[in-house]
Amino acid sequence: MSSVGEDCNELKQQYDACFNSWFSERFLKGQTDDSACAPIFRVYQECVKRAIKDKKINLREEDPIFETSSDEDNANSSDGQQEQKGKS
């Protein structure tokens, strides 16, 4: 499968190769430290974020899993502040 951005395809292939190697050679043998692929993952992740932004893809519209709890937390905390003010 290709990456969301053409510019990210090579990075995706590098990360996939690293992950597959780590999974089969380390994880399945009980070594759970996944830091070996972290540097390439960060670079690939940034590339994907740029591609999503460049393509103007709004993940919140695509899948509710990308809704953040911070909006809900902010609403709850402002309600809580009003309740606390009313109790004083």
PDB file of N, CA, C and O in Angstrom:
ATOM      1  N   MET A   1       0.849  -1.174   0.000  1.00  0.00           N
ATOM      2  CA  MET A   1       0.000   0.000   0.000  1.00  0.00           C
ATOM      3  C   MET A   1       0.897   1.239   0.000  1.00  0.00           C
ATOM      4  O   MET A   1       1.914   1.293   0.692  1.00  0.00           O
ATOM      5  N   SER A   2       0.503   2.205  -0.773  1.00  0.00           N
ATOM      6  CA  SER A   2       1.254   3.458  -0.857  1.00  0.00           C
ATOM      7  C   SER A   2       0.917   4.359   0.323  1.00  0.00           C
ATOM      8  O   SER A   2      -0.095   4.177   1.001  1.00  0.00           O
ATOM      9  N   SER A   3       1.774   5.318   0.546  1.00  0.00           N
ATOM     10  CA  SER A   3       1.542   6.305   1.588  1.00  0.00           C
ATOM     11  C   SER A   3       0.558   7.347   1.089  1.00  0.00           C
ATOM     12  O   SER A   3       0.271   7.423  -0.105  1.00  0.00           O
ATOM     13  N   VAL A   4       0.051   8.138   1.999  1.00  0.00           N
ATOM     14  CA  VAL A   4      -0.906   9.191   1.647  1.00  0.00           C
ATOM     15  C   VAL A   4      -0.270  10.249   0.751  1.00  0.00           C
ATOM     16  O   VAL A   4      -0.964  10.913  -0.020  1.00  0.00           O
ATOM     17  N   GLY A   5       1.029  10.404   0.850  1.00  0.00           N
ATOM     18  CA  GLY A   5       1.743  11.361   0.009  1.00  0.00           C
ATOM     19  C   GLY A   5       2.824  10.658  -0.788  1.00  0.00           C
ATOM     20  O   GLY A   5       3.585   9.862  -0.238  1.00  0.00           O
ATOM     21  N   GLU A   6       2.896  10.941  -2.070  1.00  0.00           N
ATOM     22  CA  GLU A   6       3.899  10.297  -2.927  1.00  0.00           C
ATOM     23  C   GLU A   6       5.310  10.499  -2.391  1.00  0.00           C
ATOM     24  O   GLU A   6       6.141   9.594  -2.461  1.00  0.00           O
ATOM     25  N   ASP A   7       5.576  11.675  -1.861  1.00  0.00           N
ATOM     26  CA  ASP A   7       6.906  11.973  -1.329  1.00  0.00           C
ATOM     27  C   ASP A   7       7.259  11.087  -0.133  1.00  0.00           C
ATOM     28  O   ASP A   7       8.429  10.970   0.230  1.00  0.00           O
ATOM     29  N   CYS A   8       6.257  10.468   0.475  1.00  0.00           N
ATOM     30  CA  CYS A   8       6.469   9.665   1.685  1.00  0.00           C
ATOM     31  C   CYS A   8       6.647   8.179   1.379  1.00  0.00           C
ATOM     32  O   CYS A   8       6.947   7.403   2.287  1.00  0.00           O
ATOM     33  N   ASN A   9       6.471   7.766   0.132  1.00  0.00           N
ATOM     34  CA  ASN A   9       6.507   6.340  -0.186  1.00  0.00           C
ATOM     35  C   ASN A   9       7.826   5.669   0.177  1.00  0.00           C
ATOM     36  O   ASN A   9       7.831   4.569   0.729  1.00  0.00           O
ATOM     37  N   GLU A  10       8.934   6.318  -0.128  1.00  0.00           N
ATOM     38  CA  GLU A  10      10.233   5.716   0.189  1.00  0.00           C
ATOM     39  C   GLU A  10      10.421   5.606   1.707  1.00  0.00           C
ATOM     40  O   GLU A  10      10.934   4.604   2.205  1.00  0.00           O
ATOM     41  N   LEU A  11      10.004   6.640   2.429  1.00  0.00           N
ATOM     42  CA  LEU A  11      10.092   6.603   3.891  1.00  0.00           C
ATOM     43  C   LEU A  11       9.209   5.492   4.456  1.00  0.00           C
ATOM     44  O   LEU A  11       9.589   4.801   5.402  1.00  0.00           O
ATOM     45  N   LYS A  12       8.035   5.332   3.866  1.00  0.00           N
ATOM     46  CA  LYS A  12       7.136   4.261   4.305  1.00  0.00           C
ATOM     47  C   LYS A  12       7.780   2.901   4.090  1.00  0.00           C
ATOM     48  O   LYS A  12       7.715   2.040   4.967  1.00  0.00           O
ATOM     49  N   GLN A  13       8.393   2.700   2.948  1.00  0.00           N
ATOM     50  CA  GLN A  13       9.059   1.432   2.665  1.00  0.00           C
ATOM     51  C   GLN A  13      10.190   1.176   3.657  1.00  0.00           C
ATOM     52  O   GLN A  13      10.367   0.052   4.125  1.00  0.00           O
ATOM     53  N   GLN A  14      10.948   2.214   3.974  1.00  0.00           N
ATOM     54  CA  GLN A  14      12.041   2.074   4.949  1.00  0.00           C
ATOM     55  C   GLN A  14      11.493   1.711   6.325  1.00  0.00           C
ATOM     56  O   GLN A  14      12.015   0.827   7.003  1.00  0.00           O
ATOM     57  N   TYR A  15      10.425   2.414   6.729  1.00  0.00           N
ATOM     58  CA  TYR A  15       9.835   2.126   8.040  1.00  0.00           C
ATOM     59  C   TYR A  15       9.234   0.723   8.064  1.00  0.00           C
ATOM     60  O   TYR A  15       9.428  -0.017   9.028  1.00  0.00           O
ATOM     61  N   ASP A  16       8.508   0.352   7.015  1.00  0.00           N
ATOM     62  CA  ASP A  16       7.910  -0.985   6.961  1.00  0.00           C
ATOM     63  C   ASP A  16       8.985  -2.067   7.068  1.00  0.00           C
ATOM     64  O   ASP A  16       8.812  -3.052   7.786  1.00  0.00           O
ATOM     65  N   ALA A  17      10.095  -1.881   6.350  1.00  0.00           N
ATOM     66  CA  ALA A  17      11.186  -2.855   6.399  1.00  0.00           C
ATOM     67  C   ALA A  17      11.770  -2.940   7.809  1.00  0.00           C
ATOM     68  O   ALA A  17      12.031  -4.032   8.313  1.00  0.00           O
ATOM     69  N   CYS A  18      11.971  -1.792   8.435  1.00  0.00           N
ATOM     70  CA  CYS A  18      12.501  -1.757   9.794  1.00  0.00           C
ATOM     71  C   CYS A  18      11.536  -2.449  10.755  1.00  0.00           C
ATOM     72  O   CYS A  18      11.944  -3.284  11.562  1.00  0.00           O
ATOM     73  N   PHE A  19      10.266  -2.099  10.664  1.00  0.00           N
ATOM     74  CA  PHE A  19       9.262  -2.676  11.554  1.00  0.00           C
ATOM     75  C   PHE A  19       9.176  -4.190  11.370  1.00  0.00           C
ATOM     76  O   PHE A  19       9.178  -4.934  12.350  1.00  0.00           O
ATOM     77  N   ASN A  20       9.102  -4.647  10.124  1.00  0.00           N
ATOM     78  CA  ASN A  20       8.992  -6.078   9.864  1.00  0.00           C
ATOM     79  C   ASN A  20      10.199  -6.837  10.409  1.00  0.00           C
ATOM     80  O   ASN A  20      10.062  -7.928  10.964  1.00  0.00           O
ATOM     81  N   SER A  21      11.372  -6.252  10.244  1.00  0.00           N
ATOM     82  CA  SER A  21      12.588  -6.865  10.771  1.00  0.00           C
ATOM     83  C   SER A  21      12.541  -6.914  12.297  1.00  0.00           C
ATOM     84  O   SER A  21      12.811  -7.956  12.894  1.00  0.00           O
ATOM     85  N   TRP A  22      12.199  -5.794  12.927  1.00  0.00           N
ATOM     86  CA  TRP A  22      12.098  -5.740  14.387  1.00  0.00           C
ATOM     87  C   TRP A  22      11.073  -6.745  14.897  1.00  0.00           C
ATOM     88  O   TRP A  22      11.325  -7.465  15.863  1.00  0.00           O
ATOM     89  N   PHE A  23       9.919  -6.789  14.244  1.00  0.00           N
ATOM     90  CA  PHE A  23       8.839  -7.663  14.697  1.00  0.00           C
ATOM     91  C   PHE A  23       9.263  -9.131  14.650  1.00  0.00           C
ATOM     92  O   PHE A  23       9.083  -9.869  15.619  1.00  0.00           O
ATOM     93  N   SER A  24       9.824  -9.543  13.518  1.00  0.00           N
ATOM     94  CA  SER A  24      10.162 -10.962  13.369  1.00  0.00           C
ATOM     95  C   SER A  24      11.442 -11.357  14.110  1.00  0.00           C
ATOM     96  O   SER A  24      11.535 -12.468  14.631  1.00  0.00           O
ATOM     97  N   GLU A  25      12.411 -10.473  14.159  1.00  0.00           N
ATOM     98  CA  GLU A  25      13.703 -10.821  14.740  1.00  0.00           C
ATOM     99  C   GLU A  25      13.826 -10.487  16.224  1.00  0.00           C
ATOM    100  O   GLU A  25      14.685 -11.039  16.911  1.00  0.00           O
ATOM    101  N   ARG A  26      12.990  -9.603  16.718  1.00  0.00           N
ATOM    102  CA  ARG A  26      13.107  -9.206  18.127  1.00  0.00           C
ATOM    103  C   ARG A  26      11.817  -9.431  18.906  1.00  0.00           C
ATOM    104  O   ARG A  26      11.803 -10.164  19.895  1.00  0.00           O
ATOM    105  N   PHE A  27      10.731  -8.799  18.458  1.00  0.00           N
ATOM    106  CA  PHE A  27       9.479  -8.841  19.217  1.00  0.00           C
ATOM    107  C   PHE A  27       9.000 -10.277  19.437  1.00  0.00           C
ATOM    108  O   PHE A  27       8.626 -10.644  20.551  1.00  0.00           O
ATOM    109  N   LEU A  28       9.010 -11.080  18.386  1.00  0.00           N
ATOM    110  CA  LEU A  28       8.541 -12.457  18.518  1.00  0.00           C
ATOM    111  C   LEU A  28       9.455 -13.308  19.387  1.00  0.00           C
ATOM    112  O   LEU A  28       9.095 -14.419  19.776  1.00  0.00           O
ATOM    113  N   LYS A  29      10.627 -12.791  19.688  1.00  0.00           N
ATOM    114  CA  LYS A  29      11.564 -13.487  20.573  1.00  0.00           C
ATOM    115  C   LYS A  29      11.572 -12.875  21.966  1.00  0.00           C
ATOM    116  O   LYS A  29      12.447 -13.178  22.777  1.00  0.00           O
ATOM    117  N   GLY A  30      10.591 -12.005  22.245  1.00  0.00           N
ATOM    118  CA  GLY A  30      10.428 -11.451  23.577  1.00  0.00           C
ATOM    119  C   GLY A  30      11.089 -10.116  23.828  1.00  0.00           C
ATOM    120  O   GLY A  30      11.000  -9.592  24.938  1.00  0.00           O
ATOM    121  N   GLN A  31      11.748  -9.547  22.837  1.00  0.00           N
ATOM    122  CA  GLN A  31      12.384  -8.237  23.006  1.00  0.00           C
ATOM    123  C   GLN A  31      11.393  -7.162  22.549  1.00  0.00           C
ATOM    124  O   GLN A  31      11.164  -6.987  21.352  1.00  0.00           O
ATOM    125  N   THR A  32      10.821  -6.459  23.496  1.00  0.00           N
ATOM    126  CA  THR A  32       9.753  -5.513  23.173  1.00  0.00           C
ATOM    127  C   THR A  32      10.220  -4.076  22.961  1.00  0.00           C
ATOM    128  O   THR A  32       9.402  -3.211  22.648  1.00  0.00           O
ATOM    129  N   ASP A  33      11.493  -3.803  23.122  1.00  0.00           N
ATOM    130  CA  ASP A  33      12.008  -2.446  22.899  1.00  0.00           C
ATOM    131  C   ASP A  33      11.906  -2.114  21.412  1.00  0.00           C
ATOM    132  O   ASP A  33      12.616  -2.687  20.585  1.00  0.00           O
ATOM    133  N   ASP A  34      11.014  -1.182  21.090  1.00  0.00           N
ATOM    134  CA  ASP A  34      10.778  -0.831  19.686  1.00  0.00           C
ATOM    135  C   ASP A  34      11.486   0.451  19.258  1.00  0.00           C
ATOM    136  O   ASP A  34      11.118   1.052  18.248  1.00  0.00           O
ATOM    137  N   SER A  35      12.478   0.869  20.001  1.00  0.00           N
ATOM    138  CA  SER A  35      13.149   2.138  19.715  1.00  0.00           C
ATOM    139  C   SER A  35      14.020   2.100  18.458  1.00  0.00           C
ATOM    140  O   SER A  35      14.399   3.154  17.949  1.00  0.00           O
ATOM    141  N   ALA A  36      14.341   0.925  17.954  1.00  0.00           N
ATOM    142  CA  ALA A  36      15.215   0.826  16.775  1.00  0.00           C
ATOM    143  C   ALA A  36      14.623   1.529  15.558  1.00  0.00           C
ATOM    144  O   ALA A  36      15.362   2.089  14.748  1.00  0.00           O
ATOM    145  N   CYS A  37      13.314   1.505  15.422  1.00  0.00           N
ATOM    146  CA  CYS A  37      12.654   2.099  14.254  1.00  0.00           C
ATOM    147  C   CYS A  37      12.106   3.501  14.525  1.00  0.00           C
ATOM    148  O   CYS A  37      11.568   4.148  13.626  1.00  0.00           O
ATOM    149  N   ALA A  38      12.244   3.960  15.754  1.00  0.00           N
ATOM    150  CA  ALA A  38      11.666   5.250  16.137  1.00  0.00           C
ATOM    151  C   ALA A  38      12.157   6.426  15.300  1.00  0.00           C
ATOM    152  O   ALA A  38      11.341   7.267  14.922  1.00  0.00           O
ATOM    153  N   PRO A  39      13.453   6.527  14.989  1.00  0.00           N
ATOM    154  CA  PRO A  39      13.897   7.690  14.203  1.00  0.00           C
ATOM    155  C   PRO A  39      13.264   7.753  12.803  1.00  0.00           C
ATOM    156  O   PRO A  39      12.829   8.819  12.368  1.00  0.00           O
ATOM    157  N   ILE A  40      13.212   6.627  12.112  1.00  0.00           N
ATOM    158  CA  ILE A  40      12.613   6.638  10.770  1.00  0.00           C
ATOM    159  C   ILE A  40      11.101   6.833  10.868  1.00  0.00           C
ATOM    160  O   ILE A  40      10.495   7.446   9.989  1.00  0.00           O
ATOM    161  N   PHE A  41      10.488   6.309  11.941  1.00  0.00           N
ATOM    162  CA  PHE A  41       9.061   6.519  12.124  1.00  0.00           C
ATOM    163  C   PHE A  41       8.744   7.998  12.282  1.00  0.00           C
ATOM    164  O   PHE A  41       7.782   8.489  11.691  1.00  0.00           O
ATOM    165  N   ARG A  42       9.545   8.720  13.076  1.00  0.00           N
ATOM    166  CA  ARG A  42       9.300  10.160  13.281  1.00  0.00           C
ATOM    167  C   ARG A  42       9.391  10.928  11.964  1.00  0.00           C
ATOM    168  O   ARG A  42       8.563  11.798  11.691  1.00  0.00           O
ATOM    169  N   VAL A  43      10.392  10.608  11.153  1.00  0.00           N
ATOM    170  CA  VAL A  43      10.559  11.284   9.864  1.00  0.00           C
ATOM    171  C   VAL A  43       9.371  10.957   8.955  1.00  0.00           C
ATOM    172  O   VAL A  43       8.812  11.841   8.306  1.00  0.00           O
ATOM    173  N   TYR A  44       8.999   9.689   8.917  1.00  0.00           N
ATOM    174  CA  TYR A  44       7.858   9.277   8.095  1.00  0.00           C
ATOM    175  C   TYR A  44       6.571   9.931   8.589  1.00  0.00           C
ATOM    176  O   TYR A  44       5.762  10.392   7.784  1.00  0.00           O
ATOM    177  N   GLN A  45       6.378   9.974   9.890  1.00  0.00           N
ATOM    178  CA  GLN A  45       5.184  10.584  10.471  1.00  0.00           C
ATOM    179  C   GLN A  45       5.074  12.061  10.094  1.00  0.00           C
ATOM    180  O   GLN A  45       3.989  12.531   9.752  1.00  0.00           O
ATOM    181  N   GLU A  46       6.177  12.789  10.154  1.00  0.00           N
ATOM    182  CA  GLU A  46       6.164  14.201   9.772  1.00  0.00           C
ATOM    183  C   GLU A  46       5.816  14.359   8.293  1.00  0.00           C
ATOM    184  O   GLU A  46       5.083  15.275   7.919  1.00  0.00           O
ATOM    185  N   CYS A  47       6.336  13.477   7.463  1.00  0.00           N
ATOM    186  CA  CYS A  47       6.026  13.516   6.035  1.00  0.00           C
ATOM    187  C   CYS A  47       4.528  13.294   5.809  1.00  0.00           C
ATOM    188  O   CYS A  47       3.909  13.993   5.007  1.00  0.00           O
ATOM    189  N   VAL A  48       3.953  12.328   6.513  1.00  0.00           N
ATOM    190  CA  VAL A  48       2.525  12.041   6.387  1.00  0.00           C
ATOM    191  C   VAL A  48       1.701  13.237   6.864  1.00  0.00           C
ATOM    192  O   VAL A  48       0.708  13.599   6.233  1.00  0.00           O
ATOM    193  N   LYS A  49       2.104  13.842   7.961  1.00  0.00           N
ATOM    194  CA  LYS A  49       1.380  15.021   8.463  1.00  0.00           C
ATOM    195  C   LYS A  49       1.399  16.149   7.436  1.00  0.00           C
ATOM    196  O   LYS A  49       0.388  16.816   7.219  1.00  0.00           O
ATOM    197  N   ARG A  50       2.564  16.361   6.800  1.00  0.00           N
ATOM    198  CA  ARG A  50       2.649  17.399   5.753  1.00  0.00           C
ATOM    199  C   ARG A  50       1.734  17.061   4.581  1.00  0.00           C
ATOM    200  O   ARG A  50       1.043  17.934   4.055  1.00  0.00           O
ATOM    201  N   ALA A  51       1.732  15.796   4.174  1.00  0.00           N
ATOM    202  CA  ALA A  51       0.906  15.380   3.043  1.00  0.00           C
ATOM    203  C   ALA A  51      -0.578  15.569   3.349  1.00  0.00           C
ATOM    204  O   ALA A  51      -1.340  16.014   2.491  1.00  0.00           O
ATOM    205  N   ILE A  52      -0.981  15.234   4.558  1.00  0.00           N
ATOM    206  CA  ILE A  52      -2.376  15.410   4.968  1.00  0.00           C
ATOM    207  C   ILE A  52      -2.742  16.883   4.941  1.00  0.00           C
ATOM    208  O   ILE A  52      -3.817  17.256   4.473  1.00  0.00           O
ATOM    209  N   LYS A  53      -1.843  17.718   5.445  1.00  0.00           N
ATOM    210  CA  LYS A  53      -2.087  19.159   5.453  1.00  0.00           C
ATOM    211  C   LYS A  53      -2.128  19.709   4.022  1.00  0.00           C
ATOM    212  O   LYS A  53      -3.011  20.498   3.684  1.00  0.00           O
ATOM    213  N   ASP A  54      -1.173  19.292   3.186  1.00  0.00           N
ATOM    214  CA  ASP A  54      -1.121  19.766   1.800  1.00  0.00           C
ATOM    215  C   ASP A  54      -2.365  19.374   1.008  1.00  0.00           C
ATOM    216  O   ASP A  54      -2.830  20.123   0.149  1.00  0.00           O
ATOM    217  N   LYS A  55      -2.892  18.194   1.308  1.00  0.00           N
ATOM    218  CA  LYS A  55      -4.083  17.713   0.599  1.00  0.00           C
ATOM    219  C   LYS A  55      -5.370  18.202   1.248  1.00  0.00           C
ATOM    220  O   LYS A  55      -6.473  17.891   0.797  1.00  0.00           O
ATOM    221  N   LYS A  56      -5.202  18.978   2.323  1.00  0.00           N
ATOM    222  CA  LYS A  56      -6.340  19.540   3.053  1.00  0.00           C
ATOM    223  C   LYS A  56      -7.335  18.460   3.488  1.00  0.00           C
ATOM    224  O   LYS A  56      -8.549  18.609   3.346  1.00  0.00           O
ATOM    225  N   ILE A  57      -6.779  17.372   4.021  1.00  0.00           N
ATOM    226  CA  ILE A  57      -7.601  16.282   4.530  1.00  0.00           C
ATOM    227  C   ILE A  57      -7.907  16.577   5.996  1.00  0.00           C
ATOM    228  O   ILE A  57      -7.001  16.732   6.815  1.00  0.00           O
ATOM    229  N   ASN A  58      -9.189  16.652   6.306  1.00  0.00           N
ATOM    230  CA  ASN A  58      -9.611  16.889   7.682  1.00  0.00           C
ATOM    231  C   ASN A  58      -9.976  15.541   8.286  1.00  0.00           C
ATOM    232  O   ASN A  58     -11.041  14.995   8.000  1.00  0.00           O
ATOM    233  N   LEU A  59      -9.094  15.008   9.120  1.00  0.00           N
ATOM    234  CA  LEU A  59      -9.311  13.687   9.682  1.00  0.00           C
ATOM    235  C   LEU A  59     -10.532  13.632  10.588  1.00  0.00           C
ATOM    236  O   LEU A  59     -11.160  12.580  10.706  1.00  0.00           O
ATOM    237  N   ARG A  60     -10.872  14.711  11.210  1.00  0.00           N
ATOM    238  CA  ARG A  60     -12.055  14.725  12.078  1.00  0.00           C
ATOM    239  C   ARG A  60     -13.322  14.490  11.281  1.00  0.00           C
ATOM    240  O   ARG A  60     -14.273  13.898  11.791  1.00  0.00           O
ATOM    241  N   GLU A  61     -13.349  14.946  10.036  1.00  0.00           N
ATOM    242  CA  GLU A  61     -14.509  14.709   9.188  1.00  0.00           C
ATOM    243  C   GLU A  61     -14.532  13.278   8.671  1.00  0.00           C
ATOM    244  O   GLU A  61     -15.602  12.734   8.399  1.00  0.00           O
ATOM    245  N   GLU A  62     -13.363  12.667   8.533  1.00  0.00           N
ATOM    246  CA  GLU A  62     -13.254  11.327   7.964  1.00  0.00           C
ATOM    247  C   GLU A  62     -13.566  10.227   8.972  1.00  0.00           C
ATOM    248  O   GLU A  62     -14.191   9.225   8.624  1.00  0.00           O
ATOM    249  N   ASP A  63     -13.138  10.406  10.205  1.00  0.00           N
ATOM    250  CA  ASP A  63     -13.284   9.346  11.195  1.00  0.00           C
ATOM    251  C   ASP A  63     -13.361   9.959  12.585  1.00  0.00           C
ATOM    252  O   ASP A  63     -12.469  10.711  12.977  1.00  0.00           O
ATOM    253  N   PRO A  64     -14.409   9.652  13.332  1.00  0.00           N
ATOM    254  CA  PRO A  64     -14.569  10.262  14.662  1.00  0.00           C
ATOM    255  C   PRO A  64     -13.479   9.871  15.650  1.00  0.00           C
ATOM    256  O   PRO A  64     -13.366  10.493  16.706  1.00  0.00           O
ATOM    257  N   ILE A  65     -12.677   8.864  15.340  1.00  0.00           N
ATOM    258  CA  ILE A  65     -11.591   8.483  16.244  1.00  0.00           C
ATOM    259  C   ILE A  65     -10.588   9.623  16.416  1.00  0.00           C
ATOM    260  O   ILE A  65      -9.865   9.665  17.411  1.00  0.00           O
ATOM    261  N   PHE A  66     -10.539  10.544  15.455  1.00  0.00           N
ATOM    262  CA  PHE A  66      -9.592  11.650  15.520  1.00  0.00           C
ATOM    263  C   PHE A  66     -10.142  12.849  16.282  1.00  0.00           C
ATOM    264  O   PHE A  66      -9.470  13.875  16.394  1.00  0.00           O
ATOM    265  N   GLU A  67     -11.347  12.729  16.800  1.00  0.00           N
ATOM    266  CA  GLU A  67     -11.872  13.781  17.665  1.00  0.00           C
ATOM    267  C   GLU A  67     -11.034  13.786  18.930  1.00  0.00           C
ATOM    268  O   GLU A  67     -10.749  12.731  19.496  1.00  0.00           O
ATOM    269  N   THR A  68     -10.647  14.942  19.364  1.00  0.00           N
ATOM    270  CA  THR A  68      -9.821  15.007  20.570  1.00  0.00           C
ATOM    271  C   THR A  68     -10.703  15.236  21.783  1.00  0.00           C
ATOM    272  O   THR A  68     -11.761  15.858  21.692  1.00  0.00           O
ATOM    273  N   SER A  69     -10.264  14.738  22.892  1.00  0.00           N
ATOM    274  CA  SER A  69     -11.008  14.939  24.126  1.00  0.00           C
ATOM    275  C   SER A  69     -10.782  16.340  24.670  1.00  0.00           C
ATOM    276  O   SER A  69     -11.477  16.761  25.595  1.00  0.00           O
ATOM    277  N   SER A  70      -9.810  17.078  24.107  1.00  0.00           N
ATOM    278  CA  SER A  70      -9.515  18.409  24.637  1.00  0.00           C
ATOM    279  C   SER A  70     -10.701  19.353  24.457  1.00  0.00           C
ATOM    280  O   SER A  70     -10.942  20.205  25.312  1.00  0.00           O
ATOM    281  N   ASP A  71     -11.450  19.214  23.349  1.00  0.00           N
ATOM    282  CA  ASP A  71     -12.636  20.050  23.168  1.00  0.00           C
ATOM    283  C   ASP A  71     -13.652  19.737  24.257  1.00  0.00           C
ATOM    284  O   ASP A  71     -14.243  20.639  24.852  1.00  0.00           O
ATOM    285  N   GLU A  72     -13.844  18.463  24.507  1.00  0.00           N
ATOM    286  CA  GLU A  72     -14.764  18.031  25.543  1.00  0.00           C
ATOM    287  C   GLU A  72     -14.258  18.435  26.921  1.00  0.00           C
ATOM    288  O   GLU A  72     -15.030  18.893  27.763  1.00  0.00           O
ATOM    289  N   ASP A  73     -12.955  18.262  27.150  1.00  0.00           N
ATOM    290  CA  ASP A  73     -12.353  18.635  28.428  1.00  0.00           C
ATOM    291  C   ASP A  73     -12.516  20.131  28.685  1.00  0.00           C
ATOM    292  O   ASP A  73     -12.823  20.547  29.802  1.00  0.00           O
ATOM    293  N   ASN A  74     -12.308  20.938  27.637  1.00  0.00           N
ATOM    294  CA  ASN A  74     -12.456  22.383  27.788  1.00  0.00           C
ATOM    295  C   ASN A  74     -13.886  22.747  28.164  1.00  0.00           C
ATOM    296  O   ASN A  74     -14.106  23.604  29.020  1.00  0.00           O
ATOM    297  N   ALA A  75     -14.852  22.101  27.531  1.00  0.00           N
ATOM    298  CA  ALA A  75     -16.253  22.378  27.846  1.00  0.00           C
ATOM    299  C   ALA A  75     -16.555  21.973  29.278  1.00  0.00           C
ATOM    300  O   ALA A  75     -17.221  22.704  30.011  1.00  0.00           O
ATOM    301  N   ASN A  76     -16.062  20.799  29.677  1.00  0.00           N
ATOM    302  CA  ASN A  76     -16.303  20.330  31.041  1.00  0.00           C
ATOM    303  C   ASN A  76     -15.622  21.209  32.071  1.00  0.00           C
ATOM    304  O   ASN A  76     -16.193  21.488  33.125  1.00  0.00           O
ATOM    305  N   SER A  77     -14.406  21.648  31.777  1.00  0.00           N
ATOM    306  CA  SER A  77     -13.699  22.470  32.758  1.00  0.00           C
ATOM    307  C   SER A  77     -14.348  23.842  32.887  1.00  0.00           C
ATOM    308  O   SER A  77     -14.356  24.412  33.978  1.00  0.00           O
ATOM    309  N   SER A  78     -14.890  24.384  31.804  1.00  0.00           N
ATOM    310  CA  SER A  78     -15.552  25.685  31.931  1.00  0.00           C
ATOM    311  C   SER A  78     -16.858  25.527  32.703  1.00  0.00           C
ATOM    312  O   SER A  78     -17.234  26.417  33.466  1.00  0.00           O
ATOM    313  N   ASP A  79     -17.565  24.387  32.513  1.00  0.00           N
ATOM    314  CA  ASP A  79     -18.770  24.125  33.298  1.00  0.00           C
ATOM    315  C   ASP A  79     -18.407  23.985  34.772  1.00  0.00           C
ATOM    316  O   ASP A  79     -19.102  24.492  35.653  1.00  0.00           O
ATOM    317  N   GLY A  80     -17.298  23.282  35.019  1.00  0.00           N
ATOM    318  CA  GLY A  80     -16.844  23.086  36.389  1.00  0.00           C
ATOM    319  C   GLY A  80     -16.486  24.397  37.047  1.00  0.00           C
ATOM    320  O   GLY A  80     -16.736  24.586  38.237  1.00  0.00           O
ATOM    321  N   GLN A  81     -15.900  25.310  36.282  1.00  0.00           N
ATOM    322  CA  GLN A  81     -15.536  26.616  36.841  1.00  0.00           C
ATOM    323  C   GLN A  81     -16.791  27.397  37.202  1.00  0.00           C
ATOM    324  O   GLN A  81     -16.831  28.084  38.223  1.00  0.00           O
ATOM    325  N   GLN A  82     -17.820  27.288  36.357  1.00  0.00           N
ATOM    326  CA  GLN A  82     -19.063  28.001  36.647  1.00  0.00           C
ATOM    327  C   GLN A  82     -19.717  27.430  37.898  1.00  0.00           C
ATOM    328  O   GLN A  82     -20.241  28.169  38.730  1.00  0.00           O
ATOM    329  N   GLU A  83     -19.679  26.064  38.024  1.00  0.00           N
ATOM    330  CA  GLU A  83     -20.254  25.448  39.199  1.00  0.00           C
ATOM    331  C   GLU A  83     -19.516  25.880  40.451  1.00  0.00           C
ATOM    332  O   GLU A  83     -20.135  26.159  41.477  1.00  0.00           O
ATOM    333  N   GLN A  84     -18.182  25.936  40.370  1.00  0.00           N
ATOM    334  CA  GLN A  84     -17.392  26.328  41.534  1.00  0.00           C
ATOM    335  C   GLN A  84     -17.685  27.775  41.901  1.00  0.00           C
ATOM    336  O   GLN A  84     -17.771  28.106  43.084  1.00  0.00           O
ATOM    337  N   LYS A  85     -17.841  28.646  40.901  1.00  0.00           N
ATOM    338  CA  LYS A  85     -18.138  30.053  41.181  1.00  0.00           C
ATOM    339  C   LYS A  85     -19.499  30.174  41.848  1.00  0.00           C
ATOM    340  O   LYS A  85     -19.686  30.996  42.746  1.00  0.00           O
ATOM    341  N   GLY A  86     -20.456  29.350  41.407  1.00  0.00           N
ATOM    342  CA  GLY A  86     -21.798  29.389  41.982  1.00  0.00           C
ATOM    343  C   GLY A  86     -21.819  28.908  43.414  1.00  0.00           C
ATOM    344  O   GLY A  86     -22.656  29.349  44.202  1.00  0.00           O
ATOM    345  N   LYS A  87     -20.905  28.005  43.769  1.00  0.00           N
ATOM    346  CA  LYS A  87     -20.849  27.454  45.123  1.00  0.00           C
ATOM    347  C   LYS A  87     -20.163  28.393  46.091  1.00  0.00           C
ATOM    348  O   LYS A  87     -20.370  28.267  47.298  1.00  0.00           O
ATOM    349  N   SER A  88     -19.355  29.330  45.619  1.00  0.00           N
ATOM    350  CA  SER A  88     -18.583  30.183  46.515  1.00  0.00           C
ATOM    351  C   SER A  88     -19.435  31.210  47.180  1.00  0.00           C
ATOM    352  O   SER A  88     -18.934  32.010  47.969  1.00  0.00           O
TER     353      SER A  88
END
